[in-house]
Amino acid sequence: MRSCKIGLSVFVCLLAVFSTSLGSRLPMVSVESRVLAQALDARKAEADKLLQQGREQFKINLRQHCSLGNRH
């Protein structure tokens, strides 16, 4: 009977230690995830902006090329 109480006490202590250490870690994971998501959003926005600029420049160059071709 006494060994069951000791075993139960050890289990409760370990459970308390692990739950508090895990609980204190979860907010950090959440913060890190939000920071990572914001960084990825910023990179995607920059990539979309550069892609749009490239498309616009391509159209400009194509128009210039076509207008030069008609001169000859």
C-alpha positions as CSV (number, residue, x, y, z in Angstrom):
1,M,0.0,0.0,0.0
2,R,2.8,2.4,0.9
3,S,4.6,1.7,-2.4
4,C,1.4,2.6,-4.3
5,K,1.2,5.9,-2.6
6,I,4.9,6.6,-3.3
7,G,4.4,5.6,-6.9
8,L,1.3,7.7,-7.2
9,S,3.1,10.7,-5.7
10,V,6.1,10.3,-8.0
11,F,3.7,10.1,-11.0
12,V,1.8,13.3,-9.9
13,C,5.1,15.1,-9.4
14,L,6.4,14.1,-12.8
15,L,3.1,15.0,-14.4
16,A,3.2,18.5,-12.8
17,V,6.8,19.1,-13.9
18,F,6.2,18.0,-17.5
19,S,2.9,19.9,-17.8
20,T,4.4,23.1,-16.6
21,S,7.4,22.9,-18.8
22,L,5.3,22.0,-21.8
23,G,2.8,24.7,-21.0
24,S,5.5,27.3,-20.8
25,R,6.9,26.2,-24.1
26,L,3.6,26.4,-26.0
27,P,3.3,30.2,-26.1
28,M,6.8,30.4,-27.5
29,V,5.9,28.0,-30.3
30,S,2.8,30.1,-31.1
31,V,4.9,33.4,-31.1
32,E,7.6,31.7,-33.3
33,S,4.9,30.5,-35.7
34,R,3.4,33.9,-36.0
35,V,6.7,35.5,-36.7
36,L,7.6,32.9,-39.3
37,A,4.2,33.3,-40.9
38,Q,4.7,37.1,-41.1
39,A,8.1,36.7,-42.6
40,L,6.8,34.3,-45.2
41,D,3.9,36.7,-46.0
42,A,6.4,39.5,-46.5
43,R,8.6,37.4,-48.7
44,K,5.6,36.3,-50.8
45,A,4.4,39.9,-51.1
46,E,7.9,40.9,-52.3
47,A,8.0,38.0,-54.8
48,D,4.6,38.9,-56.1
49,K,5.7,42.5,-56.5
50,L,8.8,41.5,-58.4
51,L,6.9,39.2,-60.6
52,Q,4.5,41.9,-61.5
53,Q,7.4,44.3,-62.3
54,G,8.9,41.7,-64.5
55,R,5.7,41.2,-66.4
56,E,5.3,44.9,-66.9
57,Q,8.9,45.3,-68.1
58,F,8.5,42.4,-70.5
59,K,5.4,44.0,-72.0
60,I,7.4,47.3,-72.4
61,N,10.3,45.6,-74.0
62,L,8.0,43.7,-76.4
63,R,6.3,46.9,-77.5
64,Q,9.7,48.6,-78.0
65,H,10.9,45.6,-80.0
66,C,7.8,45.5,-82.2
67,S,7.9,49.2,-82.8
68,L,11.6,49.1,-83.8
69,G,10.8,46.1,-86.1
70,N,8.2,48.1,-88.0
71,R,10.7,50.9,-88.8
72,H,12.8,48.8,-91.2
